[in-house]
Structures are given as C-alpha cells and as structure tokens.
Amino acid sequence: MSTDPTQRSGAGGSALGRCIACAADVFAGENWGRAPRLTRAAELSGGFGDLLDAAAVDELVSRRGLRTPFLRMAKEGTVLPPARFTRGGGAGASINDQAADDKVLAAVADGATLVLQALHRTWPPLVEFGSALAAELGHPVQINAYITPPQNQGFAPHYDVHDVFVLQIAGRKRWTIHPPVVEAPLDNQPWENHRDAVGARAQEQPLLDTVLEPGDALYLPRGTIHAAQAEGETSIHLTVGVHPVTRYQLVRHLLEAAQDDPALRASLPMGADLGDPDVLAPHLAATIAALQERLGQIPAARVAERVETNLMQRTRPEPIGPLAQLAAADSVEVGTEVRLRAGLRLRLREDGGQIRLVLLDRTVPLPATHAEAVKTVRSGVAFTAAELPGLDPEQQLELVRRLLREGVLVPV
C-alpha cells in the first residue's frame, strides 16, 4: 500500500501534471511505453526552476561533498575518468572521489557535460517531486541533472532501458529522436550491445527534431534513440527516469514461485548427451508441461507480494528526520494530528493472535485487537490518537507513539 504525496509536489499540484498537459488517462493510453510526447511550457502550469537551478548546481558541486557515482562528466560521447573532476576533501575528509569544484569548472569550460546523479536522494525539492511522481505512476523513479556548455554534446545517440521525462530548466537544447532498434529493452539489453544499429538508425530521418526551451517537457519511452546538443548558452535539464515494472519481471517472479515444485527441481538423467536436441527434447517437453501445470496453481497474491517487496526496495518513501520523530513521539498528545508517512509501502499480515505491519526490513507486531485502529492508520487520512477505534485512551496514545518511533506515522 502507498499513499499519495502529490500535495507536496510543488507548483502544478500533481507531479505528473507538471510533465504533461493532457489527462493522465490520455497519457497512459497514447504515450506510456508507446510513443514520445512533447509538451511546451505554455501548455504547463509553470517552469521547473523550483526543482533545480544554476545556483543549486553550484551548491551541490561546491558545498555538498558529492562523491562518485553521484556525479560524472562526459565530452563528445566519452565519459571522463573521475580523476579529471574529483580529489580528496582535505583534513577529515580525505576520500579521493569527492567533487572538486575547480576541476569541474575547468572541465565544463572545456566543453564537458556535468551529470548530477540520483538527485531524488540528495536535493530536497527533487526528493519530494520524485516521491510524488513515483506514487502517481506506481513505478520507481530516479532523477539526474545534465549541465551542458553551449554548442556541446555530452553523449552520442543512444537509448535508455527506462522511460524518461526531460524537463528543461535553463538554456536551450536541441533533441533529435529516432525510433527504437530494440522495443521496450530490459536492463540486460543496453544500447552498447546494439551500437552499430543505433548509429545507423541515428542517420535516418528523425521521428522528432526539436529545441527544448525552459519549461518545456519531453517524454521518451525506453528504447527511444536520442541525442541532445546545447544551443547558444549553457543548458540545464532534468532527466526523470522511470523504471517500469514489466511483464518479464512477472515471469521471473512466477519462476521463483514455481521452484517449490519437486518435478521442476528434478535432475536430468546421467550418461546422456544433453547438448543433443534430440536427446533433450523429451525432457524439455516434460519440463514445459510441469511448468504449465504449476504456473496455473500460483495465486496472484503470491506474485503481488514479490512485486510489492521489489517496489519497497526500489522506492523511497517521504524522508523523515530521526531526531524530529523522536521529539514528536515524546511530545504527542491525544489531540495531535498525525498521518501515514507518504509513499510508505506497507503490508498487513494476520498471524494467529497478532497482526503485523510489514515494512521493508522489519515487521511491527501488534495485538489483533488493534485491527480497526490500523485501518485508520493505513487510510492515509490525518487523524488524532483519540480517533483510533477499538482502543482505550492509553492504548490509542501508545500506538501513535510507537508508530512515530517506527517511522510509520509523521506529524501533520
């Protein structure tokens, strides 16, 4: 279960609504995983300067102690070695892969593109935006920033194995878009494996050739071949990567669930040439038959639990401050408003005389008598301890206090 944190996504309300001008169901039907979509700034409710700007880039590079791989640099299609833009941080911070602002300055001045990676983990406005977008899409999100000097291109034509929203922050950047050579590629099908085909496709008539201005947004499904070059000034854009849950992942989950069938774990016979198709054929047929029989017996709930666990691992919930949480737990009163932590994926299990709140790496056991109160907790609606049904006042306050300490609830 996840809650909807879009009320914190900044200008434009819905996080997805900041990236597209059409209704979400229109985007889902026409574009999601299918086709690019270009949206101009005039169609959207505002720019993206509140998410990141040039001053934020300077702060991240010069004052935040970023280390590789949270930044990288590239020039003319070649990724630069980290030594070109990193060094040790001096006394008390001697690790030698930290961003060196003067080296970054020199590299950018020489035409290199700076990439700030995983900003959904390091820059507060993008932490919130990324969490909100992931909650709306139902798929994990990552956010990188690309800073490219005028008339330069950081990367050669390529494709990504995840969908992207390109959000232009500053400057102008020309994008050339070509159809895929691999439809809906998986993580183990990177563009480098098809370098020649990608290069040849990039020489053909583009599907789209356009210049993004500040406030423009572009959606590209995974596999879409693209290249970008800054125009007359330094370009800053965000690439919001969306890592979709795929049918192939469901196949893998099904196979993992099928391994409890002894017939599918059986050894093949000894003394046979199993590399001979004729020898292997009957064993393969028997295996397929056993697999088909077993797959039909696997309940959707079992696969859904595996998908949920994977999403827990790949999706970050709303950030919490440990000290603030402890202070809130110590000072909570019956009338204090709290709510479920936004973006927190939370499963509920019944286990004999207990119920268990299942989090990513731990469970919170509670008495079965707390079941109705837990429904209120999981609703995502703000509430007070006094509003928890089925508990006496002392139990109400103790449950809220405990769930604040567990990071399940946060103060309103």
C-alpha positions, -999 to +999 in steps of 0.1 A: +000+000+000+013+035-007-002+069+000-004+098-024+021+126-016+012+148-045+001+176-023+038+182-018+048+181-055+052+219-058+038+241-085+012+225-106-003+202-080+001+166-094+037+157-101+027+141-134+007+172-142+039+192-142+053+170-170+023+166-193-006+189-203-031+161-211-052+140-187-033+111-171-056+085-187-049+100-222-011+099-215-015+063-203-033+052-234-014+071-260+021+075-247+031+054-217+056+028-230+044+036-266+053+070-281+072+102-273+052+133-261+064+169-264+048+195-241+056+232-244+060+255-214+029+274-225+008+243-220+020+236-185+013+255-153+048+266-145+085+261-151+108+238-132+131+264-115+118+255-081+131+220-086+166+229-096+185+259-110+221+271-116+226+282-080+215+247-068+240+231-092+268+253-079+258+244-043+257+207-050+292+207-066+309+231-042+293+226-008+276+192-005+306+169-007+292+149-036+312+117-044+311+095-074+288+080-086+266+109-076+284+129-103+301+121-136+312+140-167+313+133-204+325+151-235+317+142-272+303+108-263+331+098-240+328+095-202+357+112-184+377+094-158+368+105-122+403+118-116+395+146-141+369+162-117+375+147-082+400+147-055+403+142-017+384+167+005+413+176+029+416+172+066+389+148+080+376+141+045+404+126+026+384+102+004+397+110-030+365+107-051+348+139-040+337+166-064+365+192-069+348+224-078+378+239-096+383+207-117+346+207-126+349+243-136+378+236-159+361+206-175+328+225-181+348+254-196+364+229-219+330+217-231+323+187-209+288+179-197+283+176-159+258+149-148+245+151-112+230+117-105+204+104-081+192+139-071+160+122-059+182+112-029+203+143-024+183+175-033+152+182-012+129+196-039+136+166-061+133+141-032+097+153-028+090+155-065+105+121-072+085+105-044+053+121-056+058+111-092+066+075-082+035+073-061+013+086-090+029+063-117+032+032-095+068+027-107+102+036-092+117+070-102+153+084-104+163+119-113+196+132-129+206+167-140+226+174-172+246+206-175+259+211-210+280+240-222+270+259-254+273+241-287+284+208-270+270+173-268+278+151-238+266+118-251+264+101-285+230+089-298+218+061-275+187+047-258+179+041-222+164+010-206+139+031-186+114+057-197+123+094-192+108+127-187+131+155-199+124+188-180+143+218-194+155+241-166+177+267-183+191+274-218+181+257-250+188+222-261+182+205-295+169+170-293+169+145-322+147+115-316+146+082-336+125+051-333+139+021-313+161-007-327+151-027-296+115-024-285+110-020-247+146-030-238+153-046-204+182-038-181+203-065-197+198-051-232+217-018-231+223+003-262+260-007-262+250-042-273+235-026-304+259+002-310+261-002-348+223-005-352+218+026-330+244+045-350+227+036-383+192+045-371+205+078-359+215+086-395+179+082-407+152+108-408+143+116-372+110+110-356+113+144-339+138+172-342+131+200-318+147+225-294+136+225-258+132+259-241+130+265-203+097+250-190+093+225-219+089+188-212+095+157-233+086+121-226+105+093-242+096+056-238+125+032-231+144+022-262+138+056-280+171+067-296+180+102-287+208+127-287+209+163-275+231+194-280+231+227-262+224+257-283+237+292-276+241+291-238+246+266-210+218+241-209+204+226-177+178+199-178+165+171-156+161+136-168+135+119-147+140+082-152+110+059-147+119+022-141+087+003-151+076-030-136+074-052-167+057-084-177+092-100-179+096-093-142+063-111-135+077-141-155+107-141-132+085-139-101+064-168-114+095-189-120+108-182-085+074-192-071+074-224-092+107-237-078+088-253-048+076-280-073+099-311-069+091-320-106+108-288-117+138-293-095+144-329-107+179-337-121+181-346-158+194-382-164+231-390-162+250-405-191+230-387-218+243-360-242+220-332-230+235-309-257+219-330-284+185-315-292+170-350-299+181-363-265+170-331-247+136-328-265+115-352-243+130-338-211+123-302-223+087-312-232+082-328-198+096-297-181+073-274-201+043-295-192+052-295-155+058-257-156+025-250-173+007-271-146+025-254-118+021-218-132-017-223-132-016-230-095+003-199-084-021-174-069-019-137-079-014-128-043+019-146-041+033-128-071+019-095-059+038-099-027+070-103-046+063-073-067+055-053-036+087-063-020+106-053-051+089-019-051+097-014-014+134-019-022+133+005-052+110+033-040+119+058-013+091+070+010+088+105+024+120+115+042+119+117+080+142+133+105+152+108+132+155+135+159+123+152+149+105+118+150+118+110+185+107+145+197+073+141+182+069+107+198+079+121+232+055+150+230+025+135+212-009+141+228-044+127+222-053+157+200-020+158+180-027+152+143-006+126+125-008+107+092+008+078+074+042+086+060+037+094+024+050+069-002+055+042+025+046+008+011+031-011+040+017-047+040-006-061+067-005-097+078-026-116+102-006-141+123-026-161+149-034-137+177-014-108+162-014-085+132+019-075+116+027-043+098+053-054+072+079-028+063+110-031+040+133-047+065+113-053+096+078-060+109+058-043+136+037-068+156+005-056+172-024-073+191-053-084+169-075-060+189-057-031+171-071-042+137-097-014+134-072+012+145-047+000+119-073+006+092-074+042+102-036+043+102-033+029+067-060+051+052-036+079+047-060+104+062-048+126+090-061+116+124-056+120+162-050+093+187-084+099+201-099+090+167-085+054+167-114+030+171-114-001+193-088+011+218-089+028+252-072+062+255-039+048+269-037+022+240-045+049+214-017+072+226+008+043+229+000+031+193+006+065+179+038+070+199+051+036+187+043+042+151+060+076+152+092+059+165+089+032+138+087+058+111+053+047+100+035+079+111+046+115+108+032+147+124+009+168+103 
